Amino acid sequence: MKRILAAAAAVLMMLPLAVIPSASAINFQMDNPIHSEFGILINLDTDTVINEKNADTVWNPGPLVNIMTAVVVLENTTDRNEKLTLDPEVYSSYFADGYPYYMDIPEVDYPYVPTTENIADGDTLTVNDLLYCMMLTSSVKASQTLAYHVGGESVSNFVDMMNAKAAELGMTNTNFTNPTGMFDSEQYTTARDLATLTQYAVDNVPYFETIATTYSYHPSVPNDQNHENYASWYWTHSNIMMNSESEYFYPGAKGIKTANLEQIGRNIVVMASKDSKNYLAVLLNARFDDGEGNMTFYHIDDATAMFDWAFKHFSYKTILAESTEVGSLPVTLADGNDFVIARPKEEFKLFWYDGVDESLIRKEPENIVWYKDSLQAPVKKGEPLGVLTLEYNGEKLGEVEVVAVSDVKRSTMKYNLYAVKMFPKSKWLKKSLLIACIPCALYILICIYSFVVFKSKAKPIKPVYAVPKVEKKKRRKKQ
């Protein structure tokens, strides 16, 4: 019974290890390097980083900060249909000295040039409208209005909420100073932190993905006083990879956010899906031109190259079949073989690059951490034995629990000999002796106590003198 309880406890403690965790980052090399200074590519289905470049170097996010703005607004708003009126006093400081609120992109005659938000002072729009306006066009008016409202009429309070959320998500290399994304040297983040934020937003924040991946949106409130032609009033996403009329169109591309400022270069956070595979790319600080004055969209080129490479070369591969023998453990008191063979508890798969032979993945017995150095029969088939760590090129790919391939029965003769040998050392012997000694000791104490008490209460015996018996007749004669 005790062995059963011990085995059950071991299983319960190791349950988390029985689940195949997501693989850690393995930086597989692309055929051609990307132009962006910082970047990261993640397979969303497995949460696997498959390529990165300076992913932990801090950089100003520009309007990519609107991702966090949207998260904080959505998580702290109960009514997305609440109407807010645009008040210039809330955002007028951003237009001082002619500082523009739109993306600083050179004017070119191409159909994929993003439109500005085209909202006016005094417009009344819903929270939902303003979220679309911000995410699609990077509108400072929209983001500042939302922050002022959700922050309790304090943008500073809203920024504190942004930083608190960043800390909650583990964005350790991030600091926010404004919700708009306008340049501030004290506002910074990294490609990895932005990926963490975006994954959280897509997976956990209702409506975020719908808003951030919509290509075109028509405001719900007409505002006829400022917009005579309401039917043509709409906003389009600044990510030209979503525009089917653009030469940069990428089938399956979705949102999320672009940021183009002279001080920080071209930046993009974008997802793409194809053949049931889903990726997220974050690219920061791509140049605006090719060095000869020709305007370029290197951030789009990089995203396209990353997605093409990933969709072509990555697929699920079985690294360890469930029947694979990965090691053995000695077993004492066994009837027959004095060892048990270990196998994975379940099939182990990885999202793997076809340019690297999976046989190079280390999965030797030396990579197993056994729960015990040896076992004592009987051993049950499927009994947990240890954890195997898989590695490639010094990087940990994941862990899988290993279990017994088959039963190992106990030898009755070996067990009896073992029991005799171990009897003097048995804890049960010690307990038996202890139990036996206790009543003996009590009996002795009782005897001693009784003797002492009896002796102290006994009456003294008077002396008896021997007097010769004299017959009455003889005594009378003497008289």
C-alpha positions as CSV (number, residue, x, y, z in Angstrom):
1,M,0.0,0.0,0.0
2,K,2.8,2.4,0.8
3,R,4.5,1.7,-2.5
4,I,1.2,2.5,-4.3
5,L,0.8,5.8,-2.4
6,A,4.4,6.7,-3.1
7,A,4.0,6.0,-6.8
8,A,0.8,8.0,-6.9
9,A,2.5,10.9,-5.3
10,A,5.4,10.8,-7.8
11,V,2.9,10.8,-10.7
12,L,1.1,13.8,-9.3
13,M,4.3,15.7,-8.7
14,M,5.5,15.1,-12.3
15,L,2.3,15.7,-14.2
16,P,3.4,19.1,-15.5
17,L,6.4,17.4,-17.0
18,A,4.3,14.9,-18.8
19,V,2.9,17.6,-21.0
20,I,5.2,18.6,-23.9
21,P,6.2,22.2,-23.3
22,S,6.7,24.7,-26.0
23,A,10.2,24.7,-27.4
24,S,12.6,27.4,-26.5
25,A,14.1,29.7,-29.1
26,I,16.2,28.1,-31.8
27,N,17.7,30.7,-34.1
28,F,17.7,28.8,-37.5
29,Q,19.4,30.8,-40.2
30,M,17.5,32.2,-43.1
31,D,18.9,32.0,-46.6
32,N,19.3,35.8,-46.7
33,P,19.6,38.2,-43.7
34,I,16.8,40.7,-43.0
35,H,17.3,44.4,-43.5
36,S,15.6,45.4,-40.2
37,E,18.0,46.0,-37.3
38,F,15.8,44.1,-34.8
39,G,13.4,41.2,-35.4
40,I,11.8,38.0,-34.2
41,L,9.6,35.4,-35.9
42,I,7.4,33.1,-33.8
43,N,5.3,30.1,-34.8
44,L,2.1,30.8,-32.9
45,D,0.8,27.2,-33.0
46,T,3.8,26.0,-30.9
47,D,4.9,29.3,-29.3
48,T,8.3,28.6,-30.9
49,V,10.8,31.3,-31.8
50,I,12.4,30.1,-35.0
51,N,14.4,33.2,-36.0
52,E,15.5,36.4,-34.2
53,K,17.9,39.2,-34.7
54,N,18.9,41.5,-31.8
55,A,15.5,40.7,-30.3
56,D,16.4,42.0,-26.9
57,T,17.9,45.3,-27.9
58,V,15.8,48.2,-26.8
59,W,14.3,50.5,-29.4
60,N,11.6,53.2,-29.6
61,P,8.4,51.5,-30.7
62,G,6.7,54.6,-32.3
63,P,3.0,53.9,-32.9
64,L,3.5,50.2,-32.2
65,V,2.8,51.4,-28.6
66,N,-0.9,51.5,-29.7
67,I,-1.0,47.8,-29.2
68,M,-0.6,48.3,-25.5
69,T,-3.0,51.3,-25.6
70,A,-5.7,49.1,-27.1
71,V,-5.1,46.3,-24.5
72,V,-5.5,48.7,-21.6
73,V,-8.6,50.3,-23.1
74,L,-10.3,47.0,-23.9
75,E,-9.5,45.5,-20.5
76,N,-10.8,48.6,-18.6
77,T,-13.9,49.3,-20.7
78,T,-17.3,47.8,-20.1
79,D,-19.2,49.6,-22.9
80,R,-17.4,49.9,-26.2
81,N,-20.4,51.8,-27.6
82,E,-20.0,54.6,-25.2
83,K,-19.7,57.9,-27.1
84,L,-16.8,60.3,-26.6
85,T,-16.4,63.8,-28.1
86,L,-13.0,64.8,-29.4
87,D,-11.7,67.7,-27.4
88,P,-8.6,69.5,-28.8
89,E,-7.5,70.4,-25.3
90,V,-6.8,66.7,-24.7
91,Y,-4.3,66.3,-27.6
92,S,-3.4,69.9,-28.8
93,S,0.0,69.6,-27.1
94,Y,1.1,67.1,-29.8
95,F,0.6,69.7,-32.5
96,A,2.8,72.3,-31.0
97,D,5.4,73.7,-33.3
98,G,3.8,71.9,-36.2
99,Y,4.6,68.4,-34.9
100,P,2.4,66.1,-37.1
101,Y,0.1,63.5,-35.7
102,Y,0.3,61.3,-38.9
103,M,2.9,59.0,-40.1
104,D,5.9,60.7,-41.6
105,I,5.8,58.9,-44.9
106,P,6.9,60.6,-48.1
107,E,4.1,61.3,-50.5
108,V,4.1,58.9,-53.4
109,D,1.5,58.1,-56.0
110,Y,0.9,54.5,-55.1
111,P,-2.5,52.9,-54.2
112,Y,-1.1,51.4,-51.0
113,V,-0.1,54.6,-49.3
114,P,-2.0,54.6,-46.0
115,T,-4.7,57.2,-45.5
116,T,-4.8,59.5,-42.5
117,E,-7.6,59.1,-39.9
118,N,-9.6,62.1,-41.1
119,I,-11.3,62.9,-37.8
120,A,-12.1,66.4,-36.7
121,D,-12.3,68.3,-33.4
122,G,-15.8,67.9,-32.0
123,D,-16.5,64.6,-33.7
124,T,-18.4,62.2,-31.5
125,L,-17.4,58.6,-31.9
126,T,-17.7,55.4,-29.9
127,V,-14.9,53.8,-28.0
128,N,-15.0,51.1,-30.6
129,D,-14.7,53.6,-33.4
130,L,-11.7,55.2,-31.8
131,L,-10.0,51.9,-31.3
132,Y,-10.4,51.1,-35.0
133,C,-9.2,54.6,-35.9
134,M,-6.1,54.2,-33.7
135,M,-5.1,50.7,-34.7
136,L,-5.7,51.3,-38.5
137,T,-4.3,54.8,-38.9
138,S,-2.2,55.4,-35.7
139,S,-4.4,58.4,-34.9
140,V,-3.0,60.5,-32.1
141,K,-6.4,62.1,-31.6
142,A,-8.0,58.8,-31.1
143,S,-5.3,57.3,-28.8
144,Q,-5.0,60.4,-26.6
145,T,-8.8,60.7,-26.3
146,L,-9.1,57.0,-25.3
147,A,-6.2,57.3,-22.8
148,Y,-7.7,60.5,-21.2
149,H,-11.1,58.8,-20.8
150,V,-9.9,55.4,-19.5
151,G,-7.3,57.0,-17.3
152,G,-9.9,58.9,-15.3
153,E,-9.3,62.2,-17.2
154,S,-5.6,61.7,-16.7
155,V,-3.2,60.5,-19.5
156,S,-0.5,60.1,-16.9
157,N,-2.6,57.6,-15.0
158,F,-3.2,55.7,-18.2
159,V,0.5,55.5,-18.9
160,D,1.0,54.1,-15.4
161,M,-1.6,51.4,-16.3
162,M,0.3,50.6,-19.4
163,N,3.6,50.1,-17.5
164,A,1.8,48.0,-14.9
165,K,0.5,45.8,-17.6
166,A,3.9,45.5,-19.2
167,A,5.4,44.4,-15.8
168,E,2.5,41.9,-15.4
169,L,3.4,40.4,-18.8
170,G,7.1,40.2,-18.0
171,M,8.1,42.9,-20.5
172,T,11.3,43.6,-18.6
173,N,12.9,45.8,-21.3
174,T,10.0,48.1,-21.9
175,N,9.0,51.5,-20.6
176,F,6.0,53.6,-21.8
177,T,5.8,57.4,-21.6
178,N,2.8,58.1,-23.8
179,P,-0.1,56.2,-25.4
180,T,0.2,57.7,-28.9
181,G,3.6,56.5,-30.0
182,M,5.0,59.9,-30.8
183,F,8.7,59.9,-30.4
184,D,10.1,60.1,-26.8
185,S,13.6,59.0,-26.0
186,E,12.5,57.6,-22.7
187,Q,9.9,55.3,-24.4
188,Y,11.4,52.0,-25.4
189,T,10.8,48.3,-25.9
190,T,12.2,45.3,-27.7
191,A,11.1,43.0,-30.5
192,R,10.7,40.2,-28.0
193,D,8.6,42.2,-25.6
194,L,6.4,43.4,-28.4
195,A,5.9,39.8,-29.5
196,T,5.0,38.9,-25.9
197,L,2.5,41.8,-25.8
198,T,0.9,40.9,-29.1
199,Q,0.5,37.2,-28.3
200,Y,-1.2,38.1,-25.1
201,A,-3.5,40.6,-26.8
202,V,-4.5,38.1,-29.6
203,D,-5.0,35.2,-27.2
204,N,-6.6,36.9,-24.2
205,V,-8.1,40.3,-25.0
206,P,-11.6,40.1,-26.5
207,Y,-12.1,42.1,-29.8
208,F,-8.4,42.9,-30.1
209,E,-7.6,40.6,-33.0
210,T,-10.8,41.6,-34.8
211,I,-9.9,45.3,-34.5
212,A,-6.2,45.0,-35.2
213,T,-6.7,42.8,-38.3
214,T,-9.5,44.6,-40.0
215,Y,-8.4,46.2,-43.3
216,S,-11.2,48.8,-43.7
217,Y,-13.6,50.3,-41.2
218,H,-16.6,52.7,-41.5
219,P,-17.3,54.8,-38.4
220,S,-20.6,54.1,-36.7
221,V,-21.5,57.8,-36.0
222,P,-22.0,60.0,-39.1
223,N,-20.9,63.4,-37.6
224,D,-22.5,65.2,-40.6
225,Q,-21.4,68.6,-39.3
226,N,-17.8,67.7,-40.1
227,H,-18.1,64.9,-42.7
228,E,-20.5,65.7,-45.5
229,N,-20.0,62.5,-47.4
230,Y,-20.4,59.9,-44.7
231,A,-20.6,57.0,-47.2
232,S,-17.0,57.6,-48.3
233,W,-15.7,58.2,-44.7
234,Y,-13.7,55.1,-43.8
235,W,-10.3,54.2,-42.5
236,T,-7.9,51.6,-44.0
237,H,-5.2,49.7,-42.3
238,S,-1.7,51.1,-42.8
239,N,-0.3,47.6,-43.3
240,I,0.0,47.4,-47.1
241,M,0.5,43.7,-46.9
242,M,-3.3,43.5,-46.5
243,N,-4.1,45.5,-49.6
244,S,-4.9,43.2,-52.5
245,E,-4.2,46.0,-55.0
246,S,-0.7,46.5,-53.7
247,E,2.4,44.9,-55.1
248,Y,3.3,44.2,-51.5
249,F,0.1,42.2,-50.9
250,Y,0.7,39.0,-49.0
251,P,-2.1,36.4,-48.9
252,G,-2.9,35.5,-45.3
253,A,-1.3,38.6,-43.8
254,K,-3.2,40.1,-40.9
255,G,-2.7,43.5,-39.2
256,I,-1.4,44.1,-36.6
257,K,0.3,47.5,-36.5
258,T,2.8,49.6,-38.4
259,A,5.0,52.5,-37.2
260,N,6.9,54.8,-39.5
261,L,8.8,57.7,-38.0
262,E,11.9,59.4,-39.2
263,Q,13.6,58.9,-35.8
264,I,12.9,55.1,-35.6
265,G,12.6,53.9,-39.2
266,R,10.0,51.6,-40.6
267,N,8.5,49.1,-38.1
268,I,5.8,46.4,-38.3
269,V,4.0,43.8,-36.2
270,V,2.2,41.4,-38.5
271,M,0.7,37.9,-38.5
272,A,0.3,35.5,-41.4
273,S,-1.6,32.2,-41.8
274,K,-1.3,29.5,-44.4
275,D,-2.1,25.8,-44.5
276,S,-3.2,25.9,-40.8
277,K,0.1,27.4,-39.8
278,N,0.3,30.7,-38.0
279,Y,3.2,33.1,-37.6
280,L,3.9,36.4,-35.9
281,A,6.7,38.7,-37.1
282,V,8.0,41.8,-35.3
283,L,10.5,43.9,-37.3
284,L,12.0,47.2,-36.1
285,N,14.1,50.0,-37.6
286,A,14.2,49.3,-41.3
287,R,15.5,52.1,-43.5
288,F,13.2,54.4,-45.5
289,D,15.5,54.2,-48.6
290,D,18.1,52.0,-50.3
291,G,21.0,54.4,-49.6
292,E,20.6,56.0,-53.1
293,G,17.5,57.9,-52.3
294,N,15.1,55.4,-53.6
295,M,12.2,54.8,-51.2
296,T,12.0,51.2,-49.9
297,F,9.7,49.1,-47.8
298,Y,12.3,46.9,-46.2
299,H,10.1,46.0,-43.3
300,I,7.6,44.6,-45.7
301,D,10.3,42.8,-47.6
302,D,11.6,41.3,-44.4
303,A,8.2,40.1,-43.3
304,T,7.5,38.6,-46.7
305,A,10.9,36.8,-46.7
306,M,10.4,35.5,-43.2
307,F,6.9,34.1,-43.8
308,D,7.9,32.5,-47.2
309,W,10.9,30.9,-45.5
310,A,8.8,29.6,-42.5
311,F,5.9,28.3,-44.6
312,K,8.2,26.5,-46.9
313,H,10.7,24.9,-44.5
314,F,8.9,24.2,-41.3
315,S,6.6,21.4,-40.4
316,Y,5.8,19.1,-37.5
317,K,8.2,16.2,-37.1
318,T,8.1,13.2,-34.8
319,I,11.4,13.5,-32.8
320,L,10.6,10.6,-30.4
321,A,8.0,7.9,-31.2
322,E,6.1,6.5,-28.2
323,S,7.8,3.1,-28.7
324,T,11.4,4.5,-28.8
325,E,13.7,3.0,-26.2
326,V,15.7,5.8,-24.6
327,G,17.5,4.1,-21.7
328,S,17.2,1.6,-18.9
329,L,17.3,1.5,-15.1
330,P,18.5,-1.3,-12.8
331,V,15.9,-3.2,-10.9
332,T,16.6,-5.3,-7.7
333,L,14.7,-8.4,-6.6
334,A,13.6,-9.0,-10.2
335,D,12.4,-12.3,-11.5
336,G,14.4,-12.5,-14.7
337,N,15.9,-9.3,-16.2
338,D,17.4,-7.1,-13.5
339,F,16.6,-3.9,-15.5
340,V,13.6,-2.0,-17.0
341,I,13.7,-0.2,-20.3
342,A,12.4,3.3,-20.5
343,R,10.3,4.9,-23.4
344,P,8.6,8.3,-23.8
345,K,5.3,8.5,-22.1
346,E,3.8,9.9,-25.3
347,E,5.0,10.8,-28.8
348,F,7.2,13.9,-28.9
349,K,6.8,16.3,-31.8
350,L,8.5,19.5,-32.7
351,F,8.0,22.2,-35.3
352,W,11.2,21.6,-37.1
353,Y,13.3,23.1,-39.9
354,D,13.8,20.8,-42.8
355,G,17.3,22.2,-43.3
356,V,18.5,20.5,-40.1
357,D,18.5,16.7,-39.7
358,E,16.5,15.9,-36.6
359,S,18.9,13.0,-35.8
360,L,21.2,15.8,-34.6
361,I,18.9,16.4,-31.6
362,R,20.5,15.0,-28.5
363,K,18.3,12.4,-26.7
364,E,20.8,10.1,-25.2
365,P,20.3,8.3,-21.8
366,E,22.8,10.9,-20.3
367,N,20.1,13.5,-20.9
368,I,17.6,11.6,-18.6
369,V,17.2,12.7,-15.0
370,W,15.9,9.6,-13.2
371,Y,13.5,9.9,-10.3
372,K,15.6,7.1,-8.6
373,D,19.0,5.6,-9.2
374,S,17.4,2.1,-9.1
375,L,14.1,0.4,-8.6
376,Q,12.9,-2.5,-6.6
377,A,10.6,-5.1,-8.1
378,P,7.8,-5.2,-8.8
379,V,7.7,-2.4,-11.5
380,K,4.5,-1.7,-13.4
381,K,4.3,-1.0,-17.1
382,G,3.9,2.8,-17.6
383,E,5.4,3.6,-14.2
384,P,7.2,7.1,-14.3
385,L,10.9,6.7,-14.3
386,G,12.4,10.1,-15.1
387,V,12.5,13.1,-17.5
388,L,14.4,13.2,-20.8
389,T,15.7,16.7,-22.0
390,L,16.1,17.1,-25.7
391,E,18.8,19.5,-26.9
392,Y,20.1,20.9,-30.2
393,N,23.3,22.8,-30.5
394,G,23.3,23.4,-26.8
395,E,19.8,24.8,-26.7
396,K,17.0,23.0,-24.8
397,L,14.1,22.0,-27.1
398,G,11.8,20.5,-24.5
399,E,11.3,17.7,-22.0
400,V,9.3,14.5,-22.0
401,E,8.6,12.1,-19.2
402,V,9.9,8.5,-19.7
403,V,8.1,5.4,-18.3
404,A,8.6,1.7,-18.0
405,V,8.1,-0.3,-21.2
406,S,6.9,-3.4,-19.4
407,D,6.2,-5.0,-16.0
408,V,9.1,-6.4,-14.0
409,K,7.9,-9.1,-11.6
410,R,9.4,-9.7,-8.2
411,S,11.3,-12.9,-7.4
412,T,9.8,-14.6,-4.2
413,M,13.1,-16.2,-3.3
414,K,15.1,-13.1,-3.7
415,Y,12.5,-11.1,-1.8
416,N,12.5,-13.6,1.1
417,L,16.3,-13.6,1.3
418,Y,16.3,-9.8,1.2
419,A,13.7,-9.7,4.0
420,V,15.8,-11.9,6.2
421,K,18.9,-9.9,5.5
422,M,17.1,-6.6,6.2
423,F,15.2,-7.8,9.2
424,P,17.8,-6.7,11.8
425,K,17.7,-3.3,10.1
426,S,14.0,-3.2,9.7
427,K,12.2,-0.3,11.2
428,W,9.4,-2.7,12.1
429,L,11.9,-4.6,14.3
430,K,12.9,-1.5,16.1
431,K,9.2,-0.6,16.6
432,S,8.4,-4.1,17.8
433,L,11.3,-3.9,20.3
434,L,10.2,-0.5,21.4
435,I,6.7,-1.7,21.9
436,A,7.8,-4.7,23.8
437,C,10.1,-2.7,26.0
438,I,7.5,-0.2,27.1
439,P,5.2,-2.7,29.0
440,C,8.3,-4.4,30.5
441,A,9.6,-1.1,31.8
442,L,6.2,-0.2,33.2
443,Y,6.0,-3.6,34.9
444,I,9.4,-3.1,36.5
445,L,8.5,0.4,37.7
446,I,5.2,-0.9,39.1
447,C,7.1,-3.6,41.0
448,I,9.6,-1.2,42.5
449,Y,6.9,1.2,43.4
450,S,4.8,-1.5,45.1
451,F,7.8,-2.7,47.1
452,V,8.7,0.8,48.3
453,V,5.1,1.5,49.3
454,F,4.7,-1.9,51.1
455,K,7.9,-1.5,53.1
456,S,7.0,2.0,54.2
457,K,3.5,1.0,55.6
458,A,4.5,-2.3,57.3
459,K,3.9,-2.3,61.3
460,P,6.9,-3.2,63.5
461,I,6.9,-6.7,65.0
462,K,7.0,-6.9,68.9
463,P,9.7,-9.2,70.4
464,V,8.4,-12.5,71.8
465,Y,10.3,-14.0,74.7
466,A,10.3,-17.7,75.4
467,V,8.8,-18.6,78.8
468,P,9.0,-22.2,79.9
469,K,5.6,-23.6,80.5
470,V,5.0,-24.6,84.1
471,E,2.3,-27.0,85.0
472,K,-0.2,-25.7,87.5
473,K,0.4,-28.6,89.9
474,K,4.1,-27.8,90.1
475,R,3.5,-24.2,90.8
476,R,1.1,-25.0,93.5
477,K,3.6,-27.2,95.3
478,K,6.1,-24.4,95.3
479,Q,3.5,-22.3,96.9
